[in-house]
Amino acid sequence: MAVKEKQEKKPNIFKRIGQKFKNLKSEFKKITWASPKSVFKSFLIVVVYVALIALAIGIADLVLTWLFEFMASTIPAFGVK
């Protein structure tokens, strides 16, 4: 029974850390990186999308500002005296 317990004992901390780094190295070899062309294309898509959203929010802000100013000038209940 004592021999079996020694065989099932974990390796020391340094061997376990070394094994983790070996596994990490093999996982890094499996990574496939995107090409610079596809990264640049994705970047442009994001920039255009953000610009369109900013434009839509800006237009909505202008329309709502105009609407509230119009309401404040024509309807006495909304106006500030």
Sequence and secondary structure as in RCSB ss.txt:
>XXXX:A:sequence
MAVKEKQEKKPNIFKRIGQKFKNLKSEFKKITWASPKSVFKSFLIVVVYVALIALAIGIADLVLTWLFEFMASTI
PAFGVK
>XXXX:A:secstr
 HHHHHHTS   HHHHHHHHHHHHHHHHHT     HHHHHHHHHHHHHHHHHHHHHHHHHHHHHHHHHHHHHHH 
TTT   
